Amino acid sequence: MKTISFRLTDKQAHYLELIAEENMRTVEHLIWQCLPWGIISLAHEEISINVEKLPQDWTDEDRKALQEVDHYSENFAPSFTYQSKDDYVDCGFNILADLKNTLEAKDKECDVTAELKLLKEAKAAYKKAHRAKQEAKRQAELDASARRIAEMKAAEKKEAAAK
């Protein structure tokens, strides 16, 4: 679990504390509650929220796409990003987990370091498979072209022999 700190003026902190108190929340609870809404609101105008899924969040469809290697790019297909902020910005649920003293256990459900390692390995494997598929396709096109040329030369020889 990580702790993130940020600076506020004394006046800003004071008002944030008052808002939290007014709503019977701690400042941390208030921020957890505001984060999802703030991120989605900003995403409509100011910031990008197109982030890659962690492997534990991949669907069966994502895994199938990895095996088929049918995307036009050697990079992951767009489906390998979260489509909704609800998929990854669930900070509001931290309030209940904190009140139930289950936040630490919730944090341990995802080993982010291990997930990022798996993601890196999957991307490398996908890229390698994609390049191999592209090379096979290129080789098949070269072979087909060589056959057409050989057929044309054979037809020319046959025509020349017939004259």
Steps between C-alpha positions, in 0.01 A plus 500: 500500500627847422440833665481803274540845643439835339529858610216735583498844647387517861178662383434226241568229759271675746211507254561140396492395866175693550339339196609155621366568850172636363457173311611284794811385318870516554692703244635172361147361464386818330786485250433131432139588431591793273777334297286288265268790421785742455693273268202420282401867486848605394518217248222661301702817452854509629674169571537159337394196697594246233712267714600140440323226690694295748506129407270410791233717335524339155184339375479168316458708184827684575684170551356365174615812313849445639504147361361595159747785442265652245536868582650727234766622742766318697378695800203393705159551349283784636298241694798463731414829666233566757182621337346649812635681803298258712745228402795660673401809696302345781640716779151566635487139619808568712277679749303186583816285493666745739203495735500118496880491542531304176691759296837333557357164390343666194839645411661157518255364241717649228878476490553792262872426455423143395215616276726754326761227446233274347380788283852566374553130423163474323575809290840359399348162410219666305746721312717196414198298382371797299836545326521127426148507353587805287821334380310182409247710309777686317674171416173353370454806277857465370445129433174573318672769295785263411247233391320752278829604341599136444158427348532804271848391386377145440210636298739719296729200431201291398382779267848540353529124445160491332609763243 
